[in-house]
Amino acid sequence: MPNAEYENQYKKTVVDFFNSRTNYDNDYTIRRTLPLLDLVWLKKGYKVLDVATGTGIIAIAAAQIVGTEGKVIGVDFSSGMLNQARRKIEELGWQNIELIEADAEYLNFDIESFDAIICGTAIVYFRDISAILRNWYRWLKPGGIVAFSCCSDASCEAPLILKVSAKYGIPLLNINEPTGTPEKCCNLLQEVGFRNVLVQTKQLGFYREVEEMGQWNGLWFHPRENPLSQLTSEQMEQLKAEYRKEVEARATERGVWYENMTFFVTGQKLINLPSRR
């Protein structure tokens, strides 16, 4: 387990990163989150929790579906993201969305509070995914649906960064590994108690320009450790140069392929029927 000092630094790094994302809403970020709404069967009057709501992409769309009789609560610890969400909500004039600036790992809600809990592309940032899922299970009403999206462990340039780091004797843990396959996603939900688990896969990868792909900023996210944070500036520049060389070697006429196999995962908290006598 990470110590308190590392955990605080890790979360600060994540917050700073997302606070800097001033142009977050685009076709790519929408395509990897919004499809979750097609899987949760929202209805008028439903109460929805959107974990790591960001700029409110899911929260705003869900609020439109549940209507004034329903409610959406969006939680995020990035003030920069939430400010963008607030501006959009104010422009729409909607009153059925509540935004909470908080660390979702330390939130608590009453049991059986929500009809649906949704988390778009952020579940891997939590230190203990099983613990988070147990919370969500408690907070869901019987029959409620949980839905999250995540990337395969071969996505988002992770294998290339792992390869380059290993060449210099730096072992890295892949943040996408716990949910990196459909089987792992299913197992995580089933172990907590969710049933009717489904995983839909969608390839959202695309070709990027060599110059764009080769500009790795040196960041590496993992809730347990990050050996790269201990490197000197000279060592990091050496690593970046090696990374760029690998990228250039993979270039084609169309550019460099950016892998992003995305999983859209759902599970249901079953209704416990009274036993027959």
C-alpha positions as semicolon CSV with decimal commas, in nm:
position;residue;x (nm);y (nm);z (nm)
1;M;0,000;0,000;0,000
2;P;0,127;0,352;-0,069
3;N;0,226;0,565;0,228
4;A;0,033;0,879;0,313
5;E;0,298;1,109;0,166
6;Y;0,295;0,932;-0,171
7;E;-0,084;0,912;-0,175
8;N;-0,116;1,285;-0,119
9;Q;0,142;1,360;-0,390
10;Y;-0,027;1,121;-0,631
11;K;-0,367;1,280;-0,585
12;K;-0,222;1,629;-0,614
13;T;-0,059;1,527;-0,943
14;V;-0,391;1,392;-1,074
15;V;-0,582;1,704;-0,964
16;D;-0,323;1,937;-1,117
17;F;-0,335;1,741;-1,442
18;F;-0,712;1,763;-1,475
19;N;-0,724;2,124;-1,359
20;S;-0,500;2,200;-1,658
21;R;-0,742;2,039;-1,904
22;T;-0,917;2,358;-2,014
23;N;-1,028;2,212;-2,349
24;Y;-1,142;1,873;-2,225
25;D;-1,470;1,837;-2,416
26;N;-1,407;1,695;-2,761
27;D;-1,521;1,409;-2,982
28;Y;-1,275;1,166;-2,822
29;T;-1,367;1,234;-2,458
30;I;-1,736;1,224;-2,541
31;R;-1,715;0,894;-2,732
32;R;-1,541;0,718;-2,443
33;T;-1,796;0,826;-2,179
34;L;-2,139;0,908;-2,320
35;P;-2,216;0,555;-2,452
36;L;-2,257;0,449;-2,088
37;L;-2,595;0,623;-2,084
38;D;-2,724;0,382;-2,349
39;L;-2,655;0,095;-2,107
40;V;-2,811;0,210;-1,779
41;W;-3,178;0,243;-1,879
42;L;-3,241;0,575;-1,706
43;K;-3,600;0,687;-1,656
44;K;-3,783;0,999;-1,546
45;G;-3,747;1,050;-1,173
46;Y;-3,428;0,845;-1,132
47;K;-3,153;0,956;-0,894
48;V;-2,807;0,922;-1,049
49;L;-2,454;0,951;-0,910
50;D;-2,185;1,051;-1,160
51;V;-1,844;0,975;-1,006
52;A;-1,553;1,180;-1,145
53;T;-1,804;1,390;-1,333
54;G;-1,535;1,618;-1,477
55;T;-1,693;1,877;-1,703
56;G;-2,034;1,716;-1,659
57;I;-2,054;1,533;-1,991
58;I;-2,249;1,242;-1,841
59;A;-2,420;1,440;-1,564
60;I;-2,577;1,690;-1,803
61;A;-2,697;1,422;-2,046
62;A;-2,836;1,212;-1,758
63;A;-3,015;1,513;-1,607
64;Q;-3,198;1,566;-1,933
65;I;-3,325;1,207;-1,922
66;V;-3,433;1,194;-1,554
67;G;-3,606;1,530;-1,580
68;T;-3,716;1,765;-1,307
69;E;-3,858;1,474;-1,107
70;G;-3,512;1,317;-1,088
71;K;-3,171;1,430;-0,973
72;V;-2,806;1,389;-1,073
73;I;-2,519;1,431;-0,829
74;G;-2,180;1,485;-0,990
75;V;-1,865;1,439;-0,781
76;D;-1,510;1,539;-0,871
77;F;-1,200;1,664;-0,689
78;S;-1,086;1,886;-0,976
79;S;-1,210;2,240;-0,923
80;G;-1,104;2,328;-1,277
81;M;-1,322;2,056;-1,426
82;L;-1,618;2,143;-1,202
83;N;-1,596;2,511;-1,297
84;Q;-1,637;2,410;-1,661
85;A;-1,934;2,191;-1,566
86;R;-2,095;2,474;-1,367
87;R;-2,070;2,713;-1,659
88;K;-2,245;2,465;-1,889
89;I;-2,517;2,393;-1,632
90;E;-2,580;2,763;-1,569
91;E;-2,612;2,827;-1,943
92;L;-2,871;2,550;-1,964
93;G;-3,052;2,676;-1,656
94;W;-3,104;2,328;-1,514
95;Q;-3,182;2,282;-1,146
96;N;-3,165;1,902;-1,114
97;I;-2,784;1,869;-1,100
98;E;-2,582;1,902;-0,782
99;L;-2,202;1,923;-0,808
100;I;-1,981;1,823;-0,516
101;E;-1,610;1,900;-0,503
102;A;-1,467;1,607;-0,307
103;D;-1,246;1,302;-0,321
104;A;-1,488;1,024;-0,417
105;E;-1,287;0,771;-0,215
106;Y;-1,393;0,944;0,107
107;L;-1,754;1,023;0,026
108;N;-2,045;0,851;0,193
109;F;-2,410;0,831;0,098
110;D;-2,706;0,657;0,253
111;I;-2,754;0,297;0,147
112;E;-2,988;0,240;-0,146
113;S;-2,980;0,608;-0,250
114;F;-2,933;0,579;-0,627
115;D;-3,094;0,412;-0,925
116;A;-2,769;0,431;-1,123
117;I;-2,403;0,504;-1,052
118;I;-2,181;0,597;-1,346
119;C;-1,806;0,656;-1,373
120;G;-1,655;0,748;-1,707
121;T;-1,288;0,651;-1,760
122;A;-1,181;0,727;-1,403
123;I;-1,220;0,407;-1,202
124;V;-0,852;0,315;-1,243
125;Y;-0,742;0,625;-1,053
126;F;-0,879;0,486;-0,726
127;R;-0,640;0,312;-0,486
128;D;-0,878;0,027;-0,409
129;I;-1,123;-0,044;-0,690
130;S;-1,292;-0,328;-0,504
131;A;-1,360;-0,101;-0,206
132;I;-1,507;0,165;-0,435
133;L;-1,733;-0,093;-0,600
134;R;-1,851;-0,217;-0,259
135;N;-1,951;0,138;-0,172
136;W;-2,137;0,175;-0,499
137;Y;-2,314;-0,155;-0,440
138;R;-2,437;-0,032;-0,099
139;W;-2,549;0,302;-0,238
140;L;-2,752;0,147;-0,520
141;K;-3,116;0,061;-0,480
142;P;-3,212;-0,303;-0,546
143;G;-3,231;-0,338;-0,922
144;G;-2,995;-0,044;-0,969
145;I;-2,722;-0,034;-1,232
146;V;-2,353;0,047;-1,207
147;A;-2,168;0,149;-1,524
148;F;-1,810;0,248;-1,590
149;S;-1,575;0,279;-1,885
150;C;-1,205;0,199;-1,887
151;C;-0,921;0,121;-2,124
152;S;-0,743;-0,203;-2,202
153;D;-0,400;-0,248;-2,047
154;A;-0,250;-0,207;-2,396
155;S;-0,404;0,139;-2,443
156;C;-0,293;0,500;-2,404
157;E;0,075;0,446;-2,490
158;A;0,128;0,247;-2,169
159;P;0,312;-0,050;-2,329
160;L;0,557;0,182;-2,502
161;I;0,633;0,379;-2,185
162;L;0,672;0,052;-1,994
163;K;0,913;-0,078;-2,259
164;V;1,127;0,234;-2,263
165;S;1,141;0,251;-1,883
166;A;1,232;-0,117;-1,853
167;K;1,522;-0,061;-2,092
168;Y;1,672;0,166;-1,827
169;G;1,589;-0,068;-1,541
170;I;1,284;0,125;-1,423
171;P;0,988;-0,105;-1,344
172;L;0,648;0,062;-1,383
173;L;0,301;-0,058;-1,289
174;N;0,030;-0,006;-1,551
175;I;-0,263;0,187;-1,406
176;N;-0,496;0,015;-1,653
177;E;-0,394;-0,336;-1,545
178;P;-0,670;-0,399;-1,281
179;T;-0,944;-0,341;-1,541
180;G;-0,731;-0,416;-1,845
181;T;-0,940;-0,702;-1,989
182;P;-1,313;-0,779;-2,007
183;E;-1,256;-1,077;-1,777
184;K;-1,098;-0,860;-1,508
185;C;-1,385;-0,612;-1,527
186;C;-1,639;-0,893;-1,491
187;N;-1,455;-1,047;-1,198
188;L;-1,433;-0,717;-1,010
189;L;-1,808;-0,663;-1,030
190;Q;-1,907;-1,020;-0,961
191;E;-1,684;-1,047;-0,655
192;V;-1,866;-0,751;-0,500
193;G;-2,207;-0,901;-0,573
194;F;-2,316;-0,747;-0,902
195;R;-2,494;-0,973;-1,148
196;N;-2,598;-0,951;-1,514
197;V;-2,251;-0,813;-1,583
198;L;-2,190;-0,708;-1,942
199;V;-1,881;-0,569;-2,114
200;Q;-1,901;-0,400;-2,452
201;T;-1,576;-0,321;-2,631
202;K;-1,514;-0,039;-2,873
203;Q;-1,192;0,055;-3,049
204;L;-1,146;0,431;-3,012
205;G;-0,786;0,437;-3,130
206;F;-0,667;0,672;-3,400
207;Y;-0,356;0,781;-3,588
208;R;-0,158;1,073;-3,451
209;E;0,112;1,286;-3,605
210;V;0,463;1,171;-3,514
211;E;0,546;1,511;-3,363
212;E;0,236;1,506;-3,145
213;M;0,275;1,142;-3,040
214;G;0,642;1,187;-2,959
215;Q;0,589;1,469;-2,711
216;W;0,556;1,263;-2,393
217;N;0,543;1,497;-2,092
218;G;0,698;1,244;-1,856
219;L;0,386;1,199;-1,647
220;W;0,292;0,855;-1,517
221;F;-0,009;0,789;-1,299
222;H;-0,038;0,501;-1,056
223;P;-0,197;0,511;-0,709
224;R;0,069;0,286;-0,554
225;E;0,402;0,401;-0,694
226;N;0,574;0,609;-0,960
227;P;0,951;0,548;-0,993
228;L;0,969;0,816;-1,262
229;S;0,912;1,084;-0,998
230;Q;1,254;0,998;-0,853
231;L;1,447;1,059;-1,175
232;T;1,674;1,355;-1,227
233;S;1,590;1,597;-1,508
234;E;1,880;1,452;-1,711
235;Q;1,751;1,096;-1,667
236;M;1,399;1,201;-1,765
237;E;1,525;1,375;-2,079
238;Q;1,710;1,056;-2,171
239;L;1,390;0,858;-2,124
240;K;1,189;1,103;-2,333
241;A;1,447;1,087;-2,613
242;E;1,429;0,707;-2,616
243;Y;1,050;0,724;-2,621
244;R;1,054;0,961;-2,916
245;K;1,293;0,730;-3,103
246;E;1,052;0,440;-3,050
247;V;0,762;0,650;-3,173
248;E;0,948;0,752;-3,488
249;A;1,028;0,387;-3,559
250;R;0,655;0,308;-3,558
251;A;0,557;0,585;-3,797
252;T;0,358;0,502;-4,108
253;E;0,220;0,713;-4,391
254;R;-0,091;0,770;-4,179
255;G;0,103;0,858;-3,864
256;V;0,147;0,658;-3,543
257;W;-0,136;0,444;-3,412
258;Y;-0,268;0,547;-3,070
259;E;-0,431;0,238;-2,926
260;N;-0,746;0,289;-2,720
261;M;-0,959;-0,020;-2,679
262;T;-1,235;0,095;-2,446
263;F;-1,460;-0,123;-2,230
264;F;-1,811;-0,017;-2,135
265;V;-1,903;-0,221;-1,830
266;T;-2,236;-0,262;-1,650
267;G;-2,363;-0,467;-1,360
268;Q;-2,687;-0,487;-1,165
269;K;-2,768;-0,507;-0,796
270;L;-3,035;-0,773;-0,796
271;I;-3,363;-0,740;-0,612
272;N;-3,376;-0,979;-0,319
273;L;-3,713;-1,147;-0,340
274;P;-3,867;-1,289;-0,023
275;S;-3,820;-1,665;0,004
276;R;-4,120;-1,890;-0,036
277;R;-4,242;-2,097;0,257
